[in-house]
Amino acid sequence: MLELAAIVVIVFLVWIALAIAAMVLKLAISLILLPFKLLMGVLLLPLLLLKAFVGGIVMLILLPVAAIVAVAGLIALSLALIVPLLPVAFVCVVIWFLVRTTRTTRTTRTTTRPALAP
């Protein structure tokens, strides 16, 4: 059992050594390539500004179109949800109308102004 624990410790130490070696290698490569990265950033800055400008112009053109499409989609979605419920709404209106007419005929038979009744 002691040998197994020793093997596990040795494997952990090897993993730690490999991780440290990978970090040192990454640091070395980053330091070597840092001047080139800075130079490319300075050289490509005008192109990035041009890209942002063109993107802004395109968004100014496409934003109203996208808004119109969004409103049309919202209208289509609401109609798609409302149209199947129209028969149910019609039945509800008919029931409401029948209940309202029977209620008004009942109240018209009695006095409509009980405070003024003799």
Backbone as ProteinMPNN parsed JSONL, in Angstrom:
{"seq_chain_A": "MLELAAIVVIVFLVWIALAIAAMVLKLAISLILLPFKLLMGVLLLPLLLLKAFVGGIVMLILLPVAAIVAVAGLIALSLALIVPLLPVAFVCVVIWFLVRTTRTTRTTRTTTRPALAP", "coords_chain_A": {"N_chain_A": [[0.816, -1.188, 0.0], [1.99, 1.167, 0.669], [3.687, 1.544, -1.434], [1.943, 2.193, -3.475], [0.96, 4.692, -2.638], [3.345, 6.116, -2.835], [3.769, 6.034, -5.585], [1.581, 7.576, -6.448], [2.233, 10.063, -5.333], [4.588, 10.59, -6.755], [3.559, 10.783, -9.355], [1.94, 13.07, -9.067], [3.973, 14.953, -8.568], [5.328, 14.894, -11.015], [3.306, 15.882, -12.68], [3.082, 18.471, -11.632], [5.637, 19.446, -12.273], [5.493, 19.381, -15.074], [3.412, 21.231, -15.49], [4.584, 23.59, -14.521], [6.704, 23.809, -16.325], [5.258, 24.209, -18.699], [4.063, 26.686, -18.13], [6.32, 28.339, -17.935], [7.317, 28.126, -20.546], [5.177, 29.261, -21.982], [5.286, 31.868, -20.953], [7.798, 32.667, -21.894], [7.431, 32.578, -24.685], [5.39, 34.473, -24.93], [6.721, 36.802, -24.094], [8.664, 37.007, -26.077], [7.106, 37.432, -28.36], [5.779, 39.777, -27.752], [6.687, 42.445, -28.671], [5.998, 42.269, -31.405], [3.264, 41.924, -31.253], [2.466, 44.378, -30.133], [3.319, 46.119, -32.194], [1.711, 45.252, -34.342], [-0.755, 45.944, -33.273], [-0.588, 48.734, -33.285], [-0.281, 49.227, -36.02], [-2.636, 48.181, -37.08], [-4.631, 49.67, -35.968], [-5.804, 51.943, -37.389], [-7.296, 50.502, -39.292], [-9.106, 49.144, -37.662], [-10.53, 51.295, -36.634], [-11.698, 52.208, -38.996], [-13.272, 49.991, -39.567], [-15.075, 50.122, -37.401], [-16.334, 52.557, -37.998], [-17.558, 51.999, -40.5], [-19.208, 49.921, -39.663], [-20.917, 51.336, -37.948], [-22.234, 53.041, -39.772], [-23.547, 51.118, -41.344], [-25.225, 50.011, -39.406], [-26.854, 52.21, -38.872], [-28.283, 52.262, -41.211], [-29.488, 49.724, -41.329], [-30.896, 49.452, -38.931], [-33.522, 50.76, -38.802], [-34.86, 49.128, -40.664], [-34.689, 46.637, -39.424], [-36.212, 47.197, -37.169], [-38.752, 47.59, -38.286], [-39.199, 45.034, -39.329], [-39.226, 43.619, -36.934], [-41.532, 44.657, -35.7], [-43.464, 43.831, -37.559], [-43.183, 41.068, -37.273], [-44.001, 40.786, -34.608], [-46.678, 41.552, -34.82], [-47.583, 39.508, -36.521], [-47.152, 37.286, -34.887], [-48.881, 37.861, -32.732], [-51.338, 37.815, -34.059], [-51.363, 35.149, -34.873], [-51.675, 33.919, -32.441], [-54.082, 34.967, -31.503], [-56.16, 34.55, -33.415], [-57.0, 31.746, -33.42], [-58.473, 31.797, -31.058], [-60.75, 33.266, -31.508], [-63.362, 32.016, -32.031], [-64.011, 31.13, -29.419], [-64.106, 33.566, -28.068], [-66.28, 34.683, -29.408], [-68.383, 32.998, -28.573], [-68.359, 33.59, -25.846], [-69.102, 36.306, -25.918], [-71.696, 36.088, -26.934], [-72.958, 34.644, -24.86], [-72.624, 36.518, -22.799], [-74.194, 38.578, -23.851], [-76.739, 37.375, -23.844], [-77.113, 36.939, -21.093], [-77.05, 39.553, -20.181], [-79.318, 40.678, -21.444], [-81.403, 39.19, -20.288], [-81.13, 39.97, -17.664], [-81.671, 42.727, -17.797], [-84.361, 42.689, -18.621], [-85.579, 41.563, -16.413], [-85.12, 43.52, -14.489], [-86.515, 45.672, -15.545], [-89.176, 44.981, -15.237], [-89.724, 45.278, -12.564], [-89.69, 48.087, -10.35], [-87.654, 50.629, -11.507], [-86.558, 52.632, -10.094], [-86.221, 52.455, -7.009], [-86.194, 54.202, -4.853], [-87.987, 56.198, -5.367], [-90.389, 54.956, -5.364], [-93.903, 54.488, -4.68]], "CA_chain_A": [[0.0, 0.0, 0.0], [2.907, 2.301, 0.73], [4.218, 1.749, -2.78], [0.905, 2.869, -4.247], [0.984, 6.089, -2.237], [4.563, 6.704, -3.396], [3.536, 6.225, -7.024], [0.656, 8.701, -6.59], [2.994, 11.278, -5.056], [5.509, 10.811, -7.884], [2.748, 11.255, -10.497], [1.601, 14.47, -8.79], [5.183, 15.774, -8.752], [5.574, 15.0, -12.459], [2.307, 16.813, -13.216], [3.465, 19.824, -11.208], [6.802, 19.841, -13.074], [5.027, 19.659, -16.44], [2.646, 22.474, -15.477], [5.543, 24.698, -14.375], [7.42, 23.924, -17.601], [4.339, 24.801, -19.68], [3.904, 28.108, -17.809], [7.568, 29.027, -18.301], [7.36, 28.183, -22.005], [4.186, 30.259, -22.414], [5.813, 33.183, -20.598], [8.898, 32.991, -22.805], [6.873, 32.862, -26.015], [4.667, 35.744, -24.851], [7.693, 37.897, -24.036], [9.319, 37.125, -27.385], [6.148, 37.939, -29.341], [5.16, 41.016, -27.3], [6.902, 43.593, -29.58], [5.24, 42.09, -32.645], [1.859, 42.16, -30.926], [2.289, 45.822, -30.0], [3.474, 46.711, -33.514], [0.502, 44.949, -35.106], [-1.845, 46.747, -32.717], [-0.448, 50.112, -33.759], [-0.499, 49.261, -37.465], [-4.003, 47.828, -37.429], [-5.584, 50.562, -35.326], [-6.654, 52.654, -38.369], [-8.264, 49.582, -39.902], [-10.154, 48.896, -36.681], [-11.373, 52.492, -36.602], [-12.479, 52.185, -40.231], [-14.276, 48.946, -39.39], [-16.095, 50.647, -36.497], [-17.078, 53.587, -38.719], [-18.412, 51.341, -41.488], [-20.236, 49.209, -38.914], [-21.892, 52.317, -37.486], [-23.045, 53.463, -40.924], [-24.418, 49.997, -41.71], [-26.26, 49.897, -38.386], [-27.814, 53.297, -39.078], [-29.134, 51.91, -42.348], [-30.247, 48.498, -41.086], [-31.685, 49.482, -37.704], [-34.957, 50.959, -39.075], [-35.398, 47.942, -41.343], [-34.839, 45.599, -38.405], [-37.331, 47.58, -36.311], [-39.982, 47.318, -39.042], [-39.347, 43.579, -39.375], [-39.602, 43.177, -35.593], [-42.938, 45.014, -35.481], [-44.273, 42.932, -38.397], [-43.15, 39.75, -36.63], [-44.838, 40.849, -33.408], [-48.076, 41.547, -35.275], [-47.887, 38.162, -37.024], [-47.229, 36.385, -33.732], [-50.106, 38.125, -31.98], [-52.467, 37.299, -34.843], [-51.321, 33.687, -34.833], [-52.173, 33.481, -31.134], [-55.432, 35.46, -31.246], [-57.139, 34.04, -34.378], [-57.661, 30.507, -32.978], [-59.347, 32.045, -29.908], [-61.925, 34.052, -31.891], [-64.642, 31.335, -31.759], [-64.271, 31.145, -27.979], [-64.519, 34.929, -27.736], [-67.637, 34.869, -29.931], [-69.306, 32.305, -27.671], [-68.404, 34.377, -24.604], [-69.88, 37.525, -26.167], [-73.113, 35.694, -27.058], [-73.433, 34.334, -23.502], [-72.725, 37.783, -22.078], [-75.347, 39.309, -24.365], [-77.957, 36.727, -23.352], [-77.244, 37.201, -19.655], [-77.352, 40.972, -20.019], [-80.701, 40.948, -21.845], [-82.33, 38.637, -19.295], [-81.004, 40.773, -16.452], [-82.352, 44.003, -18.001], [-85.809, 42.481, -18.659], [-86.0, 41.348, -15.041], [-85.11, 44.78, -13.743], [-87.52, 46.591, -16.073], [-90.495, 44.587, -14.733], [-89.876, 45.908, -11.258], [-89.429, 49.517, -10.429], [-86.254, 50.892, -11.788], [-86.093, 53.621, -9.121], [-86.928, 52.084, -5.779], [-86.27, 55.289, -3.887], [-89.126, 57.015, -5.7], [-91.592, 54.132, -5.419], [-94.919, 54.954, -3.706]], "C_chain_A": [[0.857, 1.247, 0.0], [3.49, 2.606, -0.652], [3.215, 2.501, -3.662], [0.858, 4.362, -3.908], [2.214, 6.791, -2.793], [4.408, 6.961, -4.887], [2.62, 7.426, -7.26], [1.381, 10.016, -6.347], [3.945, 11.592, -6.204], [4.743, 11.325, -9.104], [2.351, 12.709, -10.288], [2.798, 15.386, -8.998], [5.518, 15.945, -10.225], [4.581, 15.964, -13.092], [2.642, 18.253, -12.846], [4.643, 20.318, -12.032], [6.393, 20.176, -14.503], [4.234, 20.965, -16.502], [3.56, 23.682, -15.362], [6.311, 24.902, -15.683], [6.534, 24.57, -18.664], [4.15, 26.289, -19.406], [5.145, 28.905, -18.177], [7.668, 29.164, -19.808], [6.375, 29.224, -22.545], [4.674, 31.666, -22.11], [6.922, 33.603, -21.552], [8.37, 33.353, -24.188], [6.123, 34.191, -26.001], [5.633, 36.925, -24.821], [8.406, 38.088, -25.366], [8.382, 37.775, -28.398], [5.503, 39.259, -28.945], [5.438, 42.204, -28.213], [6.109, 43.487, -30.879], [3.745, 42.346, -32.406], [1.579, 43.65, -30.794], [2.378, 46.52, -31.347], [2.232, 46.461, -34.375], [-0.697, 45.743, -34.575], [-1.797, 48.171, -33.211], [-0.732, 50.204, -35.251], [-1.956, 49.003, -37.848], [-5.051, 48.733, -36.792], [-6.411, 51.369, -36.329], [-7.687, 51.748, -39.04], [-9.404, 49.257, -38.936], [-11.092, 50.099, -36.562], [-12.26, 52.567, -37.843], [-13.592, 51.138, -40.138], [-15.406, 49.436, -38.475], [-16.955, 51.699, -37.192], [-18.048, 52.962, -39.72], [-19.529, 50.565, -40.787], [-21.304, 50.15, -38.387], [-22.808, 52.789, -38.599], [-24.025, 52.354, -41.314], [-25.54, 49.835, -40.682], [-27.295, 51.015, -38.51], [-28.765, 52.988, -40.219], [-30.045, 50.732, -41.999], [-31.134, 48.535, -39.852], [-33.167, 49.787, -37.957], [-35.604, 49.762, -39.77], [-35.634, 46.831, -40.331], [-36.004, 45.927, -37.473], [-38.66, 47.29, -36.995], [-40.245, 45.814, -39.107], [-39.768, 43.045, -38.005], [-41.06, 43.488, -35.299], [-43.844, 44.101, -36.307], [-44.3, 41.526, -37.793], [-44.009, 39.706, -35.381], [-46.319, 40.834, -33.772], [-48.466, 40.15, -35.76], [-48.014, 37.174, -35.876], [-48.514, 36.599, -32.94], [-51.332, 37.641, -32.746], [-52.508, 35.78, -34.819], [-51.834, 33.151, -33.503], [-53.624, 33.865, -30.913], [-56.477, 34.787, -32.153], [-57.752, 32.709, -33.942], [-58.61, 30.714, -31.789], [-60.599, 32.85, -30.265], [-63.245, 33.305, -31.704], [-65.002, 31.314, -30.269], [-64.736, 32.526, -27.546], [-65.933, 35.202, -28.235], [-68.677, 34.21, -29.033], [-69.443, 33.071, -26.364], [-69.229, 35.65, -24.783], [-71.365, 37.191, -26.275], [-73.682, 35.381, -25.679], [-73.593, 35.616, -22.697], [-73.949, 38.573, -22.521], [-76.656, 38.705, -23.861], [-78.165, 36.988, -21.866], [-77.62, 38.653, -19.425], [-78.803, 41.283, -20.373], [-81.681, 40.371, -20.85], [-82.27, 39.437, -18.006], [-81.754, 42.095, -16.627], [-83.863, 43.806, -18.075], [-86.344, 42.221, -17.263], [-86.065, 42.656, -14.269], [-86.135, 45.759, -14.283], [-88.913, 46.211, -15.608], [-90.745, 45.178, -13.354], [-89.603, 47.393, -11.415], [-87.947, 49.737, -10.624], [-85.692, 51.888, -10.806], [-86.776, 53.353, -7.791], [-87.015, 53.222, -4.774], [-87.496, 56.157, -4.139], [-90.428, 56.22, -5.753], [-92.589, 54.59, -4.357], [-95.073, 54.059, -2.497]], "O_chain_A": [[0.495, 2.262, -0.595], [3.751, 3.759, -0.995], [3.595, 3.335, -4.483], [0.73, 5.197, -4.803], [2.13, 7.954, -3.185], [4.863, 7.986, -5.395], [2.859, 8.212, -8.177], [1.168, 10.984, -7.078], [4.089, 12.754, -6.584], [5.229, 12.209, -9.81], [2.414, 13.505, -11.225], [2.655, 16.479, -9.547], [5.946, 17.021, -10.643], [4.955, 16.774, -13.941], [2.498, 19.156, -13.671], [4.661, 21.475, -12.451], [6.888, 21.144, -15.081], [4.37, 21.724, -17.462], [3.34, 24.692, -16.03], [6.542, 26.038, -16.099], [7.009, 25.393, -19.447], [4.081, 27.081, -20.346], [5.038, 30.024, -18.678], [8.067, 30.218, -20.303], [6.704, 29.978, -23.46], [4.494, 32.569, -22.928], [6.982, 34.758, -21.972], [8.819, 34.328, -24.791], [6.211, 34.957, -26.961], [5.38, 37.945, -25.462], [8.719, 39.217, -25.742], [8.823, 38.587, -29.211], [4.741, 39.818, -29.734], [4.499, 42.937, -28.523], [5.608, 44.487, -31.393], [3.058, 42.913, -33.256], [0.562, 44.134, -31.29], [1.591, 47.426, -31.62], [1.759, 47.368, -35.061], [-1.555, 46.164, -35.351], [-2.831, 48.761, -33.524], [-1.36, 51.162, -35.701], [-2.447, 49.552, -38.835], [-6.243, 48.573, -37.055], [-7.623, 51.479, -36.148], [-8.808, 52.17, -39.32], [-10.549, 49.111, -39.362], [-12.302, 49.936, -36.407], [-13.429, 52.943, -37.756], [-14.716, 51.376, -40.579], [-16.577, 49.183, -38.758], [-18.17, 51.733, -36.997], [-19.216, 53.345, -39.783], [-20.666, 50.552, -41.259], [-22.483, 49.798, -38.378], [-24.015, 52.923, -38.402], [-25.196, 52.623, -41.582], [-26.68, 49.552, -41.05], [-28.483, 50.789, -38.277], [-29.923, 53.406, -40.199], [-31.23, 50.738, -42.332], [-32.047, 47.717, -39.736], [-34.014, 49.117, -37.368], [-36.755, 49.425, -39.495], [-36.663, 46.157, -40.374], [-36.711, 45.021, -37.032], [-39.593, 46.798, -36.359], [-41.385, 45.374, -38.956], [-40.577, 42.12, -37.924], [-41.757, 42.664, -34.706], [-44.877, 43.646, -35.816], [-45.341, 40.868, -37.807], [-44.675, 38.705, -35.119], [-47.12, 40.176, -33.106], [-49.552, 39.664, -35.447], [-48.894, 36.314, -35.895], [-49.162, 35.638, -32.526], [-52.266, 37.111, -32.145], [-53.587, 35.191, -34.753], [-52.37, 32.044, -33.447], [-54.339, 33.159, -30.202], [-57.577, 34.486, -31.691], [-58.964, 32.551, -34.088], [-59.471, 29.868, -31.546], [-61.433, 33.091, -29.392], [-64.202, 33.926, -31.242], [-66.17, 31.464, -29.909], [-65.663, 32.646, -26.744], [-66.706, 35.882, -27.558], [-69.728, 34.791, -28.762], [-70.547, 33.185, -25.832], [-69.979, 36.028, -23.883], [-72.204, 37.931, -25.762], [-74.789, 35.816, -25.363], [-74.585, 35.785, -21.989], [-74.655, 39.161, -21.702], [-77.578, 39.434, -23.493], [-79.292, 37.233, -21.434], [-78.435, 38.947, -18.551], [-79.454, 42.065, -19.68], [-82.707, 40.995, -20.579], [-83.284, 39.564, -17.319], [-82.414, 42.545, -15.69], [-84.599, 44.686, -17.628], [-87.466, 42.622, -16.956], [-86.983, 42.863, -13.476], [-86.593, 46.62, -13.531], [-89.784, 47.081, -15.589], [-91.876, 45.536, -13.026], [-89.317, 47.872, -12.512], [-87.11, 49.103, -9.982], [-84.473, 52.0, -10.679], [-87.801, 53.961, -7.483], [-87.879, 53.177, -3.898], [-87.997, 56.792, -3.211], [-91.463, 56.758, -6.148], [-92.197, 55.026, -3.274], [-95.887, 54.343, -1.618]]}, "name": "protein", "num_of_chains": 1, "seq": "MLELAAIVVIVFLVWIALAIAAMVLKLAISLILLPFKLLMGVLLLPLLLLKAFVGGIVMLILLPVAAIVAVAGLIALSLALIVPLLPVAFVCVVIWFLVRTTRTTRTTRTTTRPALAP"}
